[in-house]
Amino acid sequence: MRRNLLHRKSKGIQVAVEKPQRALWLRKAWYDFSRNRASVVGLAMVLIVIVCAVAAPIIATHPDHAGLFLDFKSKFNPPSLEHFFGTDNVGRDVFSRVIFAFRFSLLLGCGVLAIAVPVGTILGLIAGYYKGSIIDTVIMRTTDVFLSLPPLVLALTIASILTPNLRNALLAVSITWWPWYCRMIYSIVSSVRNEPYVRMAEILGAPRRHILGGEILPNCITPLFTKMTLDMGGVILLGASLSFVGLGVQPPTPGLGTMLSKGTLYLPNAWWLVIFPALGIFLVVAGFNLLGDGLRDILGSRDV
């Protein structure tokens, strides 16, 4: 009874000590982050994109123009108070379509990372822990094959085989993206697999899943989170490239790459059909890149 009481007290003291330390680190992290103006700008850009994607039906001035809509009397209207970004070749409001396109861009980015990160992480953990074995050789040589191919070329090849749509574009980009996480996790696991706490867990008879998930994986969380933020912009840019050549989001669904591709047909007269979708791509990609740089500076300084 007394031992249990002492254990509870010590645990309570430990939690009470950890909370102020965590709060202190959060305040210091935010202070360091806020001093980097580029990262703050990136955070603002990302928040703008997320708000536009979530509240697209509210923010868009003509939400019905995001689907199948025709109004030839209003086609090729330049930017005005009624149509902030002008209208396209069939009279649809470009501003509303760009706002809705943010939703599909974020959906593509989150979907790709939701597939690529777990696959790459699991394979990297296994290959790194069993370094030097046949398992390591098979996984890492397969990874090297994928990494030897340019991501855009590989994604274009896969997407051209499948039916062009958002789901297949997501699958094509995911297949090209998991090797980067596998390689990163593999290098981290290779450096910590011989640490004393890992050896101690093995001596005590801990199961392999506990060693990989409970002892080694926590060392990978910080670099994983940072890389995911940095990769979000690259994934969206690659998805926009697929849409640009007609292998991504299909009309009438608004996609930034699709809108940019169609707009080039009407240059230089209808310049707004290219400028504003291009600015939308820039906003998303630059925002995540700047935010990722700031997070890397902060999280990289924290002890793992």
C-alpha positions in Angstrom: 0.0 0.0 0.0 2.7 2.4 1.0 4.8 1.4 -2.1 1.8 2.2 -4.4 1.3 5.5 -2.6 4.9 6.5 -3.1 4.8 5.4 -6.7 1.7 7.6 -7.4 3.4 10.5 -5.7 6.6 10.2 -7.7 4.6 9.8 -10.9 2.6 12.9 -10.0 5.7 14.9 -9.3 7.2 13.8 -12.6 4.1 14.9 -14.6 4.1 18.2 -12.7 7.7 18.8 -13.7 7.2 17.8 -17.3 4.3 20.1 -17.9 6.2 23.4 -17.2 9.1 22.1 -19.2 6.9 21.3 -22.2 5.2 24.7 -21.9 8.6 26.4 -21.7 9.7 24.6 -24.8 6.6 25.5 -26.7 7.0 29.2 -25.8 10.7 29.1 -26.9 9.8 27.2 -30.1 7.1 29.8 -31.0 9.6 32.6 -30.2 12.2 31.1 -32.5 9.6 30.5 -35.2 8.2 34.0 -35.0 11.6 35.5 -35.4 11.8 33.8 -38.8 9.7 36.1 -40.9 9.7 33.8 -43.9 8.3 31.0 -41.8 5.6 33.2 -40.4 4.6 34.2 -44.0 4.6 30.6 -44.9 2.3 29.7 -42.0 -0.1 32.5 -43.0 -0.1 31.3 -46.6 -0.9 27.7 -45.5 -3.6 28.9 -43.2 -5.2 30.9 -46.1 -5.2 27.9 -48.3 -6.7 25.6 -45.6 -9.4 28.1 -44.8 -10.2 28.5 -48.5 -10.4 24.8 -48.9 -12.6 24.1 -45.9 -14.9 27.1 -46.4 -14.9 27.0 -50.2 -18.7 27.1 -50.6 -18.8 30.2 -48.4 -15.8 32.0 -49.8 -16.5 31.4 -53.4 -18.6 34.1 -55.0 -20.1 31.6 -57.5 -19.9 28.1 -55.9 -22.0 26.6 -58.7 -19.3 27.4 -61.2 -17.0 24.8 -59.6 -19.0 22.1 -61.4 -20.7 21.7 -64.7 -21.8 25.2 -65.6 -22.1 27.1 -68.9 -22.7 30.8 -69.6 -21.3 31.7 -73.0 -22.6 35.3 -72.7 -20.1 35.9 -69.8 -17.1 34.1 -71.3 -13.7 35.8 -71.3 -14.7 38.6 -69.0 -11.6 40.3 -67.5 -11.2 40.6 -63.7 -13.9 42.9 -62.2 -15.8 43.4 -58.9 -18.3 40.7 -60.0 -15.6 38.2 -61.1 -12.4 38.9 -59.1 -10.3 36.7 -61.4 -12.4 37.0 -64.5 -14.2 34.2 -66.3 -13.0 31.4 -68.5 -13.9 30.2 -72.0 -17.4 29.0 -71.0 -18.3 31.8 -68.6 -17.2 30.2 -65.3 -15.9 32.3 -62.4 -12.1 31.7 -62.2 -12.0 32.9 -58.6 -14.5 30.3 -57.4 -12.8 27.6 -59.3 -9.4 28.4 -57.8 -10.9 28.4 -54.3 -12.4 24.9 -54.9 -9.2 23.7 -56.6 -7.3 24.3 -53.2 -9.6 21.6 -51.7 -8.5 19.0 -54.3 -4.9 20.0 -54.0 -4.8 19.5 -50.3 -6.8 16.3 -50.7 -4.2 15.0 -53.1 -1.3 16.1 -50.8 -2.8 14.6 -47.7 -3.8 11.4 -49.5 -0.3 10.8 -50.9 1.4 11.3 -47.6 -1.2 9.1 -45.8 0.0 6.3 -48.1 3.6 7.0 -48.7 4.7 7.8 -45.1 3.4 4.6 -43.4 4.7 2.4 -46.3 8.1 4.0 -46.4 8.4 4.2 -42.6 7.5 0.5 -42.0 9.9 -0.7 -44.8 12.7 1.6 -43.5 12.3 0.4 -39.9 12.4 -3.3 -41.0 15.4 -2.8 -43.4 17.3 -0.7 -40.9 16.8 -3.1 -38.0 17.8 -6.1 -40.0 20.7 -4.3 -41.7 23.0 -6.7 -43.6 20.3 -9.4 -44.0 18.5 -10.6 -47.1 15.5 -8.5 -46.0 17.6 -5.3 -46.0 19.0 -6.1 -49.4 15.6 -6.7 -51.0 14.0 -3.6 -49.5 16.8 -1.2 -50.1 17.6 -2.4 -53.6 14.0 -2.0 -54.6 14.1 1.5 -53.0 17.2 2.3 -55.1 15.4 1.3 -58.3 12.5 3.7 -57.5 14.9 6.5 -56.5 16.9 6.1 -59.7 13.8 7.2 -61.7 12.8 10.9 -61.9 9.5 11.2 -59.8 7.7 13.1 -62.6 8.6 10.6 -65.3 7.6 7.7 -63.1 4.3 9.3 -62.0 3.5 10.2 -65.7 4.1 6.6 -66.7 1.9 5.1 -64.0 -0.9 7.7 -64.5 -0.9 7.2 -68.2 -1.6 3.5 -67.7 -4.5 4.1 -65.4 -7.7 6.0 -66.0 -7.1 9.8 -65.6 -8.8 10.9 -62.4 -7.9 12.3 -58.9 -7.7 8.8 -57.3 -5.3 7.3 -59.8 -3.2 10.5 -59.8 -3.0 10.1 -56.0 -1.9 6.5 -56.4 0.7 7.3 -59.0 2.3 10.0 -56.9 2.2 7.8 -53.8 4.2 5.1 -55.7 6.9 7.6 -56.5 7.1 9.1 -53.0 7.4 6.3 -50.5 11.1 5.5 -51.3 12.2 8.9 -49.9 10.8 8.1 -46.5 12.1 4.5 -46.6 15.6 5.8 -47.2 15.4 8.5 -44.5 14.0 6.1 -41.9 16.6 3.5 -42.9 19.5 5.9 -42.2 18.0 6.9 -38.8 17.4 3.3 -37.7 20.8 2.2 -38.8 22.4 4.8 -36.5 20.3 4.0 -33.4 19.9 0.2 -33.7 23.0 -0.4 -31.6 22.1 2.1 -28.9 22.1 0.8 -25.3 18.4 1.2 -24.7 17.7 -0.9 -27.8 20.1 -3.6 -26.8 18.6 -3.6 -23.3 15.2 -4.1 -24.7 16.5 -7.1 -26.7 18.2 -8.6 -23.7 15.0 -8.3 -21.7 13.1 -10.2 -24.4 10.9 -7.4 -25.7 9.1 -8.4 -28.9 10.3 -7.0 -32.2 7.2 -4.9 -32.7 7.8 -3.2 -29.4 11.5 -2.5 -30.2 10.7 -1.1 -33.6 7.5 0.8 -32.6 8.3 1.7 -29.0 12.1 2.2 -28.9 13.2 3.1 -32.4 10.2 4.8 -34.0 10.0 7.8 -31.6 13.5 8.8 -32.8 12.0 9.2 -36.3 8.9 11.3 -35.4 10.6 14.7 -35.6 12.4 14.2 -39.0 9.2 12.6 -40.3 7.0 15.5 -39.4 9.4 18.0 -40.8 9.8 16.2 -44.1 6.1 15.7 -44.4 5.6 19.5 -44.2 8.4 20.1 -46.7 7.0 17.4 -49.1 3.5 18.7 -49.1 4.3 21.4 -51.5 6.3 19.1 -53.7 3.5 16.5 -53.8 0.9 19.2 -54.8 3.2 20.5 -57.5 3.7 17.0 -58.9 -0.1 16.5 -58.8 -0.6 19.8 -60.6 1.9 18.7 -63.3 -0.1 15.5 -63.9 -3.3 17.6 -64.2 -1.5 20.0 -66.6 -0.9 17.2 -69.1 -4.5 15.8 -68.6 -3.6 12.9 -66.2 -5.0 14.3 -63.0 -8.2 16.0 -62.0 -10.6 15.9 -64.9 -13.0 18.7 -66.0 -15.4 20.0 -64.9 -13.8 19.4 -61.5 -11.5 22.4 -60.9 -7.8 21.6 -60.7 -5.0 24.2 -60.6 -2.9 22.3 -63.2 -5.9 21.7 -65.4 -7.0 25.3 -65.3 -3.4 26.4 -66.1 -3.2 24.1 -69.0 -6.5 25.2 -70.5 -5.6 28.9 -69.9 -2.5 28.7 -72.1 -4.7 28.1 -75.1 -6.1 31.6 -74.8 -2.9 33.6 -74.2 -2.1 36.5 -74.4 -5.6 37.9 -74.6 -7.2 36.0 -71.6 -4.0 36.3 -69.4 -6.0 35.9 -66.2 -6.8 32.3 -67.1 -3.1 31.5 -66.5 -1.9 34.1 -64.0 -4.4 33.3 -61.2 -4.1 29.5 -61.3 -0.4 29.9 -61.4 -0.5 32.2 -58.3 -2.7 29.6 -56.6 0.0 26.9 -57.2 2.7 29.3 -56.0 0.7 30.1 -52.8 0.4 26.4 -51.9 3.9 25.3 -52.7 5.7 28.3 -51.3 3.6 28.3 -48.2 4.4 24.7 -47.3 8.1 25.1 -48.2 8.5 28.2 -46.0 6.6 26.6 -43.1 8.7 23.4 -43.4 11.9 25.4 -43.3 10.8 27.1 -40.1 9.7 23.8 -38.5 13.0 22.2 -39.4 14.9 24.9 -37.7 12.8 24.5 -34.5 12.4 20.7 -34.3 16.0 20.1 -35.4 17.2 21.8 -32.2 15.1 19.7 -30.0 16.7 16.6 -28.4 15.1 13.4 -29.8 
